[in-house]
Amino acid sequence: MNERLDGMRRRVRDGEHRRFRQHAGIEIAAECDTEGLSWQQRSARVTLRQCQAERPVILPDERIVFTRTLPTVPEPYTRADFARLTAGHTLHEGGRISNVCADWGLVLRDGLLGRRAVACGSLERIGGHGAADPLLERSGADPVAVDALTSSIVTIDAVLGLAASYAREAERLGRPHLATMLRHVPANPPRTFHEALQSLRLLHAAVWLSGHHHVGLGRLDQYLWPYLEADLAGGRLDVPAAEELLAEFFISLNRDSDLYPGVQQGDNGQTITLGGVRPDGASGVNELTRMALRVSRDVAMIDPKINLRIDARNDPELLELATQLTAKGLGFPQ
């Protein structure tokens, strides 16, 4: 932890980022009713309007950006309509998607433009061109599938728009390197460990911004390791510089946590899983596994929570790192 990171951590603990929050959220139920949108289309509209309404915040010392400014997530139905639609059913977590971990490795590998191309290709194969396509019925396309795919494209475009707004703000502030990075990710696959962390920050935040919660980060040391490994091998980063980037990413996860629902503050499901076994049976422990334990120990903040998978092959050094983190009193690693 250096002076820059200490200052960043202090600001988060003091809640200074809350001064950027807008006083009220947005409303979208009326426009959804006017347009007669389906449930999936309304969910996509939530993401779209949320991303459009976010105000980019970039502080001078930040190298990984996104600070949430919208305090709430709008409901796509009026209370009366929602009660009518769900009558006779019990909805877990109010119908939101929760306790979920996206395939972060896949979306990083493909980039959002790659995932958009997959959705467009699938839409073309099933013969649909959009939920309002007058040829839909004659084409024989499954309307539910068309709805899902078109809504996915709207959602992807929304997040790309959010990244573009941050890129414009970085340009305005005279941060050309940051602007270049935000124009590249999350639209495209990351070229560096830094870009991978920035892409993940925006993608993960967008799920929360859409109203879903308890969003995990999965096996972070597996899907981020190829980017770090390439940077270390190519001399673009050394271990201390990589740890500084990871520490900033970890600190950023605590910035909006008071807006996340849970049984108690901090019980928000922002977990990462380290170690374990790879699909080929080899040990999943790598330099990023150890780095994440060291960084979590030094940052000493409640997010991300650490789950550590161990087996008989793990060396004492790894277990000692885990006990050092346990000694911080944060309740993990589990």
Residue, then its C-alpha position, 0 to 999 in steps of 0.5 A: m500500500n502506497e500513499r495513493l492507495d492509502g488516500m483512496r482507501r481513506r476516501v472510500r471509508d469516509g464516504e467521500h464518493r457519496r457527494f457525487r450521487q444524484h439526489a433521485g433516481i429515474e422513473i421508467a414505468a410510464e414509458c415502458d407501459t406506453e411502448g407496451l414492452s415485455w418483461q425482458q424488454r423492460s429489464a433491458r430498458v432499466t439497464l439502458r436508462q441507468c447507463q444513460a443517466e450515470r454521470p462519469v466520475i474520474l478523480p485525478d489519482e484513479r487508474i481504474v474508474f467507475t463511481r456509481t452516481l444513481p442511488t436507486v434502480p427504477e421499477p419497470y412496472t407500477r406497483a399495481d401492474f407488478a402485483r397483478l402480474t405476479a399474483g399467485h406466485t412467490l418471487h425470490e428476491g422480488g423477481r431480481i436475478s441474485n446470487v449469480c456469477a457471470d462467465w466473466g472470463l468469457v465476456l473478457r475473452d470475447g469483449l462486448l462487441g464479440r458477445r453482441a455479434v453472437a447475439c446478432g448471429s443467433l437472431e439472424r439464424i432464427g429468422g428474427h430481426g427484432a421483437a417488433d418485426p412485422l415478419l416475425e410471425r411469418s418467419g416462424a421465429d420463436p418470439v421468446a428467443v427473439d425477445a431475449l436476443t434483442s434485449s441482450i443487444v440493447t443491454i450490451d449497447a447500454v454498457l458500451g455507451l456507459a464506457a464511451s461516456y467515461a472515455r469522453e470524460a477522460e479525454r476532457l480531463g486530459r487523461p488520454h491513456l485512460a480514454t484510449m483504454l475505455r474506448h477499447v474495453p469492455a468493447n474488445p478483449p483486454r490487451t493488458f492486466h490493467e485493461a482486464l481489471q478496468s473492463l471487469r469493473l465496468l461489467h460487474a458494476a453494470v449488473w448491479l446498476s441493472g438491479h440484480h444483486h449478490v453478484g460474485l466475481g468467480r474464479l478471479d485468479q483463473y480468468l485474469w491470470p493469462y493477462l497478468e502472466a503475459d504482462l509479467a513475461g513481456g516486462r510490461l508489469d512487475v509484481p509490485a505494479a500489478e499488486e497496486l492495480l489489483a489493490e485499486f480494483f479491490i478498493s473500488l468494489n467497496r465504493d458503492s456497497d452501501l447501495y447493495p441490498g443484503v441482510q446487513q451492510g457488507d453482506n452483498g455477495q461480492t466474493i472471489t474464489l481462489g486456488g482449487v483445481r483446473p479442469d485438467g486436474a492440475s493445481g489452480v494456484n498461481e502467482l495471482t492467487r498469492m497476490a490476491l491474498r496479499v492485496s486483500r490482507d493489505v487493503a483490509m476492506i470488507d470487499p471482495k470476500i475471499n473463498l480459498r480452495i485448498d487440497a493436499r498439494n498446497d504449500p505452507e506459504l499459501l496457507e500462511l498467507a491465508t492465516q495472515l488474512t484471517a488475522k485481519g478479522l474480516g471473516f475470510p478467507q473461507 
